[in-house]
Amino acid sequence: MSQTRPVGAGDASNKKKVARIMRLEGWTCRARRVGKRPRVEHKKSVAEHPDQRWATDIALVHCGLDGWCALVPVIDCCTRQVRGWELADTGRAKTAERALDNALMNRFRYCYGAPPGMALRHDNGLVFGAKKYVQTVRAYGLTQEYIAPYTPQQNGLCERFIRTIKEECCWHQRFENIEHARRVIGAWMIWYNALRPHSALGYKSPDAFDRIARTNAPALAAPAAAA
């Protein structure tokens, strides 16, 4: 039984010519631009003074009828205070921007003109590398710190906070919707800052440690902690 071989099957072809034709026809994928991100140099996220470094991240919280929603906290890496947060039904850059806006307004009563040298640490997620988010952080006067790939411990304080809020708040609730979640999480955030003791802070609450740190600054630094 004879077999018919398609015309040109197995014939040698010039790969440069094929590549040129594919470019002309628009069949190739656009190459991703490679840029240099300001990586941290394998340092822990703990800061010695308040407002020296903040950290942020994104976590998912189930909000009943509204499904999985994005929680974005912003914490101080010295005092462990939650400076600001946002809970939204989308985990886009705008949600992270609103969390940062809330943090700056709560702390300084303005968004633009952060203290010189103040850093914002986070992972390499698409949200934090988005053009709009990068422009916003730069306009506010903060310096972004991207952790090294596959090293979540470099953002350990925020990672630990997310674990804490899930274990002590979210997993104890069955939220009806996103508004219910916002009310409960907001109340828990107030309690966390004002009353929850921290072993790394000498069993003081974040607010209490912040008052001591600012009274004794720059003499007082946060006790060493694994982060």
CYANA upper distance limits for C-alpha pairs under 8 A (distance plus 0.5 A):
  5 ARG  CA      9 ALA  CA      7.44
 13 SER  CA     17 LYS  CA      8.42
 13 SER  CA     18 VAL  CA      8.18
 14 ASN  CA     18 VAL  CA      6.91
 15 LYS  CA     19 ALA  CA      6.57
 16 LYS  CA     20 ARG  CA      6.62
 17 LYS  CA     21 ILE  CA      6.72
 18 VAL  CA     22 MET  CA      6.68
 19 ALA  CA     23 ARG  CA      6.72
 20 ARG  CA     24 LEU  CA      6.76
 21 ILE  CA     25 GLU  CA      6.65
 22 MET  CA     26 GLY  CA      6.51
 22 MET  CA     27 TRP  CA      5.48
 22 MET  CA     28 THR  CA      6.53
 23 ARG  CA     27 TRP  CA      6.58
 23 ARG  CA     28 THR  CA      6.34
 37 ARG  CA    146 TYR  CA      7.32
 38 PRO  CA    144 GLN  CA      7.30
 38 PRO  CA    145 GLU  CA      6.17
 38 PRO  CA    146 TYR  CA      6.56
 39 ARG  CA    145 GLU  CA      6.19
 39 ARG  CA    146 TYR  CA      5.29
 39 ARG  CA    147 ILE  CA      6.17
 39 ARG  CA    148 ALA  CA      6.67
 40 VAL  CA    145 GLU  CA      6.38
 40 VAL  CA    146 TYR  CA      6.69
 40 VAL  CA    147 ILE  CA      6.03
 40 VAL  CA    148 ALA  CA      7.18
 41 GLU  CA    148 ALA  CA      8.34
 42 HIS  CA    147 ILE  CA      8.37
 42 HIS  CA    148 ALA  CA      7.76
 42 HIS  CA    154 GLN  CA      7.29
 43 LYS  CA    154 GLN  CA      6.81
 44 LYS  CA    153 GLN  CA      7.78
 44 LYS  CA    154 GLN  CA      5.64
 44 LYS  CA    155 ASN  CA      7.72
 44 LYS  CA    156 GLY  CA      7.89
 44 LYS  CA    226 ALA  CA      8.36
 44 LYS  CA    227 ALA  CA      6.34
 45 SER  CA     53 ARG  CA      8.35
 45 SER  CA     55 ALA  CA      8.35
 45 SER  CA     77 CYS  CA      6.88
 45 SER  CA    121 ARG  CA      8.21
 45 SER  CA    154 GLN  CA      6.24
 45 SER  CA    155 ASN  CA      6.12
 45 SER  CA    156 GLY  CA      6.94
 45 SER  CA    157 LEU  CA      6.96
 45 SER  CA    227 ALA  CA      6.74
 46 VAL  CA     77 CYS  CA      5.66
 46 VAL  CA     78 CYS  CA      6.50
 46 VAL  CA    157 LEU  CA      7.73
 46 VAL  CA    222 ALA  CA      8.35
 46 VAL  CA    224 ALA  CA      8.23
 46 VAL  CA    225 ALA  CA      7.82
 46 VAL  CA    227 ALA  CA      7.21
 47 ALA  CA     52 GLN  CA      6.75
 47 ALA  CA     53 ARG  CA      6.57
 47 ALA  CA     77 CYS  CA      5.70
 47 ALA  CA     78 CYS  CA      5.19
 47 ALA  CA    221 ALA  CA      8.42
 47 ALA  CA    222 ALA  CA      7.66
 48 GLU  CA     52 GLN  CA      7.82
 48 GLU  CA     78 CYS  CA      6.34
 48 GLU  CA    220 LEU  CA      8.34
 48 GLU  CA    221 ALA  CA      5.12
 48 GLU  CA    222 ALA  CA      6.06
 49 HIS  CA     78 CYS  CA      6.17
 49 HIS  CA    213 ALA  CA      7.75
 49 HIS  CA    217 ALA  CA      7.88
 49 HIS  CA    218 PRO  CA      7.43
 49 HIS  CA    220 LEU  CA      8.15
 49 HIS  CA    221 ALA  CA      6.41
 49 HIS  CA    222 ALA  CA      7.71
 50 PRO  CA     76 ASP  CA      7.19
 50 PRO  CA     77 CYS  CA      7.92
 50 PRO  CA     78 CYS  CA      5.82
 50 PRO  CA     79 THR  CA      6.77
 50 PRO  CA    210 ASP  CA      7.63
 50 PRO  CA    213 ALA  CA      7.77
 50 PRO  CA    214 ARG  CA      8.06
 51 ASP  CA     76 ASP  CA      6.92
 51 ASP  CA     77 CYS  CA      8.39
 51 ASP  CA     78 CYS  CA      8.10
 51 ASP  CA    115 PRO  CA      8.30
 51 ASP  CA    118 MET  CA      6.95
 52 GLN  CA     76 ASP  CA      8.50
 52 GLN  CA     77 CYS  CA      8.19
 52 GLN  CA     78 CYS  CA      8.15
 52 GLN  CA    117 GLY  CA      7.67
 52 GLN  CA    118 MET  CA      5.54
 52 GLN  CA    119 ALA  CA      6.98
 53 ARG  CA     76 ASP  CA      6.83
 53 ARG  CA     77 CYS  CA      6.17
 53 ARG  CA     78 CYS  CA      8.01
 53 ARG  CA    118 MET  CA      6.18
 53 ARG  CA    119 ALA  CA      5.16
 53 ARG  CA    120 LEU  CA      6.30
 53 ARG  CA    121 ARG  CA      7.66
 54 TRP  CA     74 VAL  CA      7.10
 54 TRP  CA     75 ILE  CA      5.99
 54 TRP  CA     76 ASP  CA      5.05
 54 TRP  CA     77 CYS  CA      5.94
 54 TRP  CA    118 MET  CA      8.29
 54 TRP  CA    119 ALA  CA      6.69
 54 TRP  CA    120 LEU  CA      5.35
 54 TRP  CA    121 ARG  CA      6.70
 55 ALA  CA     74 VAL  CA      6.14
 55 ALA  CA     75 ILE  CA      5.90
 55 ALA  CA     76 ASP  CA      7.03
 55 ALA  CA     77 CYS  CA      7.06
 55 ALA  CA    120 LEU  CA      5.94
 55 ALA  CA    121 ARG  CA      5.07
 55 ALA  CA    122 HIS  CA      6.41
 55 ALA  CA    155 ASN  CA      7.57
 55 ALA  CA    157 LEU  CA      8.09
 55 ALA  CA    158 CYS  CA      6.54
 56 THR  CA     72 VAL  CA      7.26
 56 THR  CA     73 PRO  CA      6.18
 56 THR  CA     74 VAL  CA      5.13
 56 THR  CA     75 ILE  CA      7.05
 56 THR  CA    120 LEU  CA      7.85
 56 THR  CA    121 ARG  CA      6.90
 56 THR  CA    122 HIS  CA      5.92
 56 THR  CA    158 CYS  CA      6.65
 57 ASP  CA     72 VAL  CA      6.29
 57 ASP  CA     73 PRO  CA      6.95
 57 ASP  CA     74 VAL  CA      7.98
 57 ASP  CA    122 HIS  CA      6.49
 57 ASP  CA    123 ASP  CA      7.61
 57 ASP  CA    158 CYS  CA      7.14
 57 ASP  CA    159 GLU  CA      7.96
 58 ILE  CA     70 ALA  CA      6.87
 58 ILE  CA     71 LEU  CA      6.18
 58 ILE  CA     72 VAL  CA      5.25
 58 ILE  CA     73 PRO  CA      7.76
 58 ILE  CA     91 GLY  CA      8.02
 59 ALA  CA     70 ALA  CA      6.24
 59 ALA  CA     71 LEU  CA      5.63
 59 ALA  CA     72 VAL  CA      7.05
 59 ALA  CA    162 ILE  CA      7.49
 60 LEU  CA     68 TRP  CA      6.57
 60 LEU  CA     69 CYS  CA      6.03
 60 LEU  CA     70 ALA  CA      5.33
 60 LEU  CA     71 LEU  CA      6.49
 61 VAL  CA     68 TRP  CA      6.02
 61 VAL  CA     69 CYS  CA      5.79
 61 VAL  CA     70 ALA  CA      6.83
 61 VAL  CA     71 LEU  CA      7.16
 61 VAL  CA    170 CYS  CA      7.70
 62 HIS  CA     66 ASP  CA      8.30
 62 HIS  CA     67 GLY  CA      6.01
 62 HIS  CA     68 TRP  CA      4.83
 62 HIS  CA     69 CYS  CA      6.61
 62 HIS  CA    175 PHE  CA      7.79
 63 CYS  CA     67 GLY  CA      5.71
 63 CYS  CA     68 TRP  CA      6.43
 63 CYS  CA     69 CYS  CA      7.00
 63 CYS  CA    174 ARG  CA      8.15
 63 CYS  CA    175 PHE  CA      5.60
 63 CYS  CA    176 GLU  CA      6.70
 63 CYS  CA    177 ASN  CA      5.27
 63 CYS  CA    178 ILE  CA      5.62
 63 CYS  CA    180 HIS  CA      8.40
 63 CYS  CA    181 ALA  CA      6.79
 64 GLY  CA     68 TRP  CA      8.41
 64 GLY  CA    174 ARG  CA      7.52
 64 GLY  CA    175 PHE  CA      5.81
 64 GLY  CA    176 GLU  CA      5.14
 64 GLY  CA    177 ASN  CA      5.36
 64 GLY  CA    178 ILE  CA      7.92
 65 LEU  CA    176 GLU  CA      6.71
 65 LEU  CA    177 ASN  CA      5.71
 65 LEU  CA    178 ILE  CA      8.43
 66 ASP  CA     89 ASP  CA      7.75
 66 ASP  CA    177 ASN  CA      5.91
 66 ASP  CA    178 ILE  CA      6.60
 67 GLY  CA     89 ASP  CA      8.48
 67 GLY  CA    177 ASN  CA      8.35
 68 TRP  CA     89 ASP  CA      7.60
 69 CYS  CA     87 LEU  CA      7.26
 69 CYS  CA     88 ALA  CA      6.17
 69 CYS  CA     89 ASP  CA      4.99
 69 CYS  CA     90 THR  CA      6.74
 69 CYS  CA     91 GLY  CA      7.85
 69 CYS  CA    178 ILE  CA      8.08
 70 ALA  CA     86 GLU  CA      8.45
 70 ALA  CA     87 LEU  CA      6.11
 70 ALA  CA     88 ALA  CA      5.93
 70 ALA  CA     89 ASP  CA      6.59
 70 ALA  CA     90 THR  CA      6.45
 70 ALA  CA     91 GLY  CA      5.60
 70 ALA  CA     95 THR  CA      8.50
 71 LEU  CA     85 TRP  CA      7.74
 71 LEU  CA     86 GLU  CA      6.31
 71 LEU  CA     87 LEU  CA      5.01
 71 LEU  CA     88 ALA  CA      7.28
 71 LEU  CA     91 GLY  CA      8.46
 72 VAL  CA     85 TRP  CA      5.92
 72 VAL  CA     86 GLU  CA      5.76
 72 VAL  CA     87 LEU  CA      6.97
 72 VAL  CA     95 THR  CA      7.87
 72 VAL  CA     96 ALA  CA      6.64
 72 VAL  CA     99 ALA  CA      6.71
 73 PRO  CA     82 VAL  CA      7.31
 73 PRO  CA     83 ARG  CA      8.35
 73 PRO  CA     84 GLY  CA      6.58
 73 PRO  CA     85 TRP  CA      4.72
 73 PRO  CA     86 GLU  CA      7.10
 73 PRO  CA     99 ALA  CA      7.10
 73 PRO  CA    158 CYS  CA      8.40
 74 VAL  CA     82 VAL  CA      6.36
 74 VAL  CA     83 ARG  CA      6.15
 74 VAL  CA     84 GLY  CA      5.77
 74 VAL  CA     85 TRP  CA      6.38
 74 VAL  CA     99 ALA  CA      7.24
 74 VAL  CA    100 LEU  CA      7.17
 74 VAL  CA    103 ALA  CA      7.03
 74 VAL  CA    158 CYS  CA      8.37
 75 ILE  CA     80 ARG  CA      6.36
 75 ILE  CA     81 GLN  CA      5.96
 75 ILE  CA     82 VAL  CA      4.90
 75 ILE  CA     83 ARG  CA      5.89
 75 ILE  CA     84 GLY  CA      7.70
 75 ILE  CA    158 CYS  CA      7.33
 76 ASP  CA     80 ARG  CA      5.51
 76 ASP  CA     81 GLN  CA      5.88
 76 ASP  CA     82 VAL  CA      7.11
 76 ASP  CA     83 ARG  CA      7.20
 77 CYS  CA     81 GLN  CA      8.45
 77 CYS  CA    157 LEU  CA      7.22
 78 CYS  CA    221 ALA  CA      8.22
 78 CYS  CA    222 ALA  CA      6.33
 79 THR  CA    201 LEU  CA      8.11
 79 THR  CA    206 PRO  CA      5.76
 79 THR  CA    207 ASP  CA      7.95
 79 THR  CA    209 PHE  CA      6.62
 79 THR  CA    210 ASP  CA      6.04
 79 THR  CA    222 ALA  CA      7.76
 80 ARG  CA    157 LEU  CA      8.22
 80 ARG  CA    206 PRO  CA      6.08
 81 GLN  CA    193 ASN  CA      6.13
 81 GLN  CA    206 PRO  CA      5.61
 81 GLN  CA    207 ASP  CA      7.18
 81 GLN  CA    210 ASP  CA      8.49
 82 VAL  CA    103 ALA  CA      8.41
 82 VAL  CA    189 MET  CA      7.60
 82 VAL  CA    193 ASN  CA      7.14
 83 ARG  CA    102 ASN  CA      8.01
 83 ARG  CA    103 ALA  CA      4.99
 83 ARG  CA    104 LEU  CA      7.93
 83 ARG  CA    106 ASN  CA      7.06
 83 ARG  CA    107 ARG  CA      7.16
 84 GLY  CA     99 ALA  CA      6.17
 84 GLY  CA    100 LEU  CA      7.11
 84 GLY  CA    101 ASP  CA      8.25
 84 GLY  CA    102 ASN  CA      5.46
 84 GLY  CA    103 ALA  CA      4.27
 84 GLY  CA    104 LEU  CA      8.06
 84 GLY  CA    106 ASN  CA      7.45
 85 TRP  CA     98 ARG  CA      8.32
 85 TRP  CA     99 ALA  CA      5.03
 85 TRP  CA    100 LEU  CA      7.88
 85 TRP  CA    102 ASN  CA      7.12
 85 TRP  CA    103 ALA  CA      7.44
 86 GLU  CA     95 THR  CA      7.11
 86 GLU  CA     96 ALA  CA      7.86
 86 GLU  CA     98 ARG  CA      7.01
 86 GLU  CA     99 ALA  CA      5.30
 86 GLU  CA    102 ASN  CA      8.44
 87 LEU  CA     95 THR  CA      8.08
 87 LEU  CA    178 ILE  CA      8.29
 87 LEU  CA    182 ARG  CA      7.27
 88 ALA  CA     95 THR  CA      7.05
 88 ALA  CA    178 ILE  CA      8.10
 89 ASP  CA    178 ILE  CA      8.21
 90 THR  CA     95 THR  CA      7.59
 91 GLY  CA     95 THR  CA      6.64
 91 GLY  CA     96 ALA  CA      8.13
 91 GLY  CA    127 VAL  CA      8.12
 92 ARG  CA     96 ALA  CA      7.51
 92 ARG  CA    127 VAL  CA      6.41
 93 ALA  CA     97 GLU  CA      6.67
 93 ALA  CA    127 VAL  CA      5.29
 93 ALA  CA    128 PHE  CA      7.32
 93 ALA  CA    130 ALA  CA      7.12
 93 ALA  CA    132 LYS  CA      7.77
 93 ALA  CA    133 TYR  CA      6.41
 94 LYS  CA     98 ARG  CA      6.74
 94 LYS  CA    133 TYR  CA      8.00
 95 THR  CA     99 ALA  CA      6.93
 96 ALA  CA    100 LEU  CA      6.86
 96 ALA  CA    127 VAL  CA      7.95
 96 ALA  CA    128 PHE  CA      8.27
 96 ALA  CA    133 TYR  CA      8.25
 97 GLU  CA    101 ASP  CA      6.60
 97 GLU  CA    133 TYR  CA      6.97
 97 GLU  CA    136 THR  CA      7.87
 98 ARG  CA    102 ASN  CA      6.62
 99 ALA  CA    103 ALA  CA      6.77
100 LEU  CA    104 LEU  CA      6.72
101 ASP  CA    105 MET  CA      6.60
101 ASP  CA    111 CYS  CA      6.64
102 ASN  CA    106 ASN  CA      6.47
103 ALA  CA    107 ARG  CA      6.65
104 LEU  CA    108 PHE  CA      6.11
104 LEU  CA    109 ARG  CA      7.13
104 LEU  CA    110 TYR  CA      6.62
104 LEU  CA    111 CYS  CA      5.74
104 LEU  CA    114 ALA  CA      8.48
105 MET  CA    109 ARG  CA      4.59
105 MET  CA    110 TYR  CA      5.36
105 MET  CA    111 CYS  CA      6.44
111 CYS  CA    140 TYR  CA      6.47
112 TYR  CA    139 ALA  CA      7.22
112 TYR  CA    140 TYR  CA      4.80
112 TYR  CA    141 GLY  CA      7.09
113 GLY  CA    140 TYR  CA      6.11
113 GLY  CA    141 GLY  CA      5.90
114 ALA  CA    118 MET  CA      7.33
114 ALA  CA    140 TYR  CA      6.60
114 ALA  CA    141 GLY  CA      5.59
114 ALA  CA    142 LEU  CA      6.74
115 PRO  CA    141 GLY  CA      7.95
115 PRO  CA    142 LEU  CA      8.44
116 PRO  CA    141 GLY  CA      7.87
116 PRO  CA    142 LEU  CA      8.29
117 GLY  CA    142 LEU  CA      7.66
117 GLY  CA    143 THR  CA      7.57
118 MET  CA    141 GLY  CA      8.30
118 MET  CA    142 LEU  CA      5.98
118 MET  CA    143 THR  CA      6.84
119 ALA  CA    142 LEU  CA      5.94
119 ALA  CA    143 THR  CA      5.09
119 ALA  CA    144 GLN  CA      6.34
119 ALA  CA    145 GLU  CA      7.14
120 LEU  CA    142 LEU  CA      6.97
120 LEU  CA    143 THR  CA      6.48
120 LEU  CA    144 GLN  CA      5.45
120 LEU  CA    145 GLU  CA      6.34
121 ARG  CA    144 GLN  CA      6.51
121 ARG  CA    145 GLU  CA      5.03
121 ARG  CA    146 TYR  CA      6.56
121 ARG  CA    147 ILE  CA      7.73
121 ARG  CA    155 ASN  CA      7.39
122 HIS  CA    128 PHE  CA      7.81
122 HIS  CA    144 GLN  CA      8.27
122 HIS  CA    145 GLU  CA      6.92
122 HIS  CA    146 TYR  CA      6.05
122 HIS  CA    147 ILE  CA      6.89
122 HIS  CA    155 ASN  CA      6.87
123 ASP  CA    128 PHE  CA      7.93
123 ASP  CA    146 TYR  CA      6.00
123 ASP  CA    147 ILE  CA      5.83
123 ASP  CA    148 ALA  CA      8.35
123 ASP  CA    149 PRO  CA      8.43
123 ASP  CA    152 PRO  CA      7.89
123 ASP  CA    155 ASN  CA      7.71
124 ASN  CA    128 PHE  CA      7.14
124 ASN  CA    129 GLY  CA      7.26
124 ASN  CA    146 TYR  CA      6.54
124 ASN  CA    147 ILE  CA      7.34
124 ASN  CA    149 PRO  CA      7.67
125 GLY  CA    129 GLY  CA      7.01
126 LEU  CA    130 ALA  CA      6.42
127 VAL  CA    133 TYR  CA      7.79
128 PHE  CA    133 TYR  CA      6.67
128 PHE  CA    134 VAL  CA      7.48
129 GLY  CA    133 TYR  CA      7.35
129 GLY  CA    134 VAL  CA      6.83
130 ALA  CA    134 VAL  CA      6.68
131 LYS  CA    135 GLN  CA      6.68
132 LYS  CA    136 THR  CA      6.69
133 TYR  CA    137 VAL  CA      6.70
134 VAL  CA    138 ARG  CA      6.67
135 GLN  CA    139 ALA  CA      6.54
136 THR  CA    140 TYR  CA      6.73
137 VAL  CA    141 GLY  CA      7.05
137 VAL  CA    142 LEU  CA      6.17
137 VAL  CA    143 THR  CA      7.74
137 VAL  CA    144 GLN  CA      7.84
138 ARG  CA    142 LEU  CA      6.23
138 ARG  CA    143 THR  CA      7.25
147 ILE  CA    151 THR  CA      7.32
147 ILE  CA    152 PRO  CA      7.88
147 ILE  CA    154 GLN  CA      6.46
147 ILE  CA    155 ASN  CA      7.46
148 ALA  CA    154 GLN  CA      8.15
152 PRO  CA    156 GLY  CA      6.83
152 PRO  CA    159 GLU  CA      8.06
153 GLN  CA    159 GLU  CA      8.36
153 GLN  CA    227 ALA  CA      6.53
154 GLN  CA    227 ALA  CA      7.42
155 ASN  CA    159 GLU  CA      6.80
155 ASN  CA    227 ALA  CA      7.60
156 GLY  CA    160 ARG  CA      6.41
156 GLY  CA    226 ALA  CA      8.37
156 GLY  CA    227 ALA  CA      4.75
157 LEU  CA    161 PHE  CA      6.68
157 LEU  CA    227 ALA  CA      5.92
158 CYS  CA    162 ILE  CA      6.74
159 GLU  CA    163 ARG  CA      6.93
160 ARG  CA    164 THR  CA      6.70
160 ARG  CA    227 ALA  CA      8.47
161 PHE  CA    165 ILE  CA      6.74
162 ILE  CA    166 LYS  CA      6.71
163 ARG  CA    167 GLU  CA      6.63
164 THR  CA    168 GLU  CA      6.35
164 THR  CA    169 CYS  CA      8.40
165 ILE  CA    169 CYS  CA      5.76
165 ILE  CA    170 CYS  CA      6.90
166 LYS  CA    170 CYS  CA      5.16
166 LYS  CA    171 TRP  CA      6.04
167 GLU  CA    171 TRP  CA      6.21
167 GLU  CA    172 HIS  CA      7.97
168 GLU  CA    172 HIS  CA      7.37
169 CYS  CA    173 GLN  CA      7.26
169 CYS  CA    185 ILE  CA      7.70
169 CYS  CA    188 TRP  CA      7.59
170 CYS  CA    174 ARG  CA      8.38
170 CYS  CA    185 ILE  CA      8.18
175 PHE  CA    180 HIS  CA      6.41
175 PHE  CA    181 ALA  CA      6.04
176 GLU  CA    180 HIS  CA      6.53
176 GLU  CA    181 ALA  CA      8.00
177 ASN  CA    181 ALA  CA      6.90
178 ILE  CA    182 ARG  CA      6.64
179 GLU  CA    183 ARG  CA      6.89
180 HIS  CA    184 VAL  CA      6.89
181 ALA  CA    185 ILE  CA      6.37
182 ARG  CA    186 GLY  CA      6.22
183 ARG  CA    187 ALA  CA      6.79
184 VAL  CA    188 TRP  CA      6.76
185 ILE  CA    189 MET  CA      6.60
186 GLY  CA    190 ILE  CA      6.99
187 ALA  CA    191 TRP  CA      6.91
188 TRP  CA    192 TYR  CA      6.48
189 MET  CA    193 ASN  CA      6.76
190 ILE  CA    194 ALA  CA      6.65
191 TRP  CA    195 LEU  CA      5.96
191 TRP  CA    196 ARG  CA      7.08
192 TYR  CA    196 ARG  CA      5.31
192 TYR  CA    205 SER  CA      8.04
192 TYR  CA    206 PRO  CA      8.18
193 ASN  CA    205 SER  CA      6.81
193 ASN  CA    206 PRO  CA      5.69
193 ASN  CA    207 ASP  CA      5.99
194 ALA  CA    205 SER  CA      6.45
194 ALA  CA    206 PRO  CA      7.12
194 ALA  CA    207 ASP  CA      5.86
194 ALA  CA    208 ALA  CA      7.76
195 LEU  CA    205 SER  CA      5.80
195 LEU  CA    206 PRO  CA      8.31
195 LEU  CA    207 ASP  CA      8.38
196 ARG  CA    204 LYS  CA      8.07
196 ARG  CA    205 SER  CA      5.63
196 ARG  CA    206 PRO  CA      8.00
197 PRO  CA    201 LEU  CA      8.21
197 PRO  CA    203 TYR  CA      5.17
197 PRO  CA    204 LYS  CA      5.25
197 PRO  CA    205 SER  CA      4.92
197 PRO  CA    206 PRO  CA      7.96
198 HIS  CA    202 GLY  CA      7.05
198 HIS  CA    203 TYR  CA      5.03
198 HIS  CA    204 LYS  CA      6.13
198 HIS  CA    205 SER  CA      6.48
198 HIS  CA    206 PRO  CA      7.89
199 SER  CA    203 TYR  CA      5.08
199 SER  CA    204 LYS  CA      7.98
200 ALA  CA    222 ALA  CA      8.19
200 ALA  CA    223 PRO  CA      6.59
200 ALA  CA    224 ALA  CA      7.61
200 ALA  CA    225 ALA  CA      6.36
201 LEU  CA    205 SER  CA      7.87
201 LEU  CA    206 PRO  CA      8.09
201 LEU  CA    209 PHE  CA      7.20
201 LEU  CA    222 ALA  CA      7.13
201 LEU  CA    223 PRO  CA      6.90
202 GLY  CA    223 PRO  CA      8.24
204 LYS  CA    208 ALA  CA      6.55
204 LYS  CA    209 PHE  CA      6.48
205 SER  CA    209 PHE  CA      6.64
206 PRO  CA    210 ASP  CA      6.55
207 ASP  CA    211 ARG  CA      6.89
208 ALA  CA    212 ILE  CA      6.97
209 PHE  CA    213 ALA  CA      6.48
210 ASP  CA    214 ARG  CA      6.63
211 ARG  CA    215 THR  CA      6.66
212 ILE  CA    216 ASN  CA      6.62
212 ILE  CA    220 LEU  CA      8.45
213 ALA  CA    217 ALA  CA      5.95
213 ALA  CA    218 PRO  CA      8.06
213 ALA  CA    220 LEU  CA      6.15
213 ALA  CA    221 ALA  CA      7.62
214 ARG  CA    218 PRO  CA      8.18
216 ASN  CA    220 LEU  CA      6.14
217 ALA  CA    221 ALA  CA      8.41
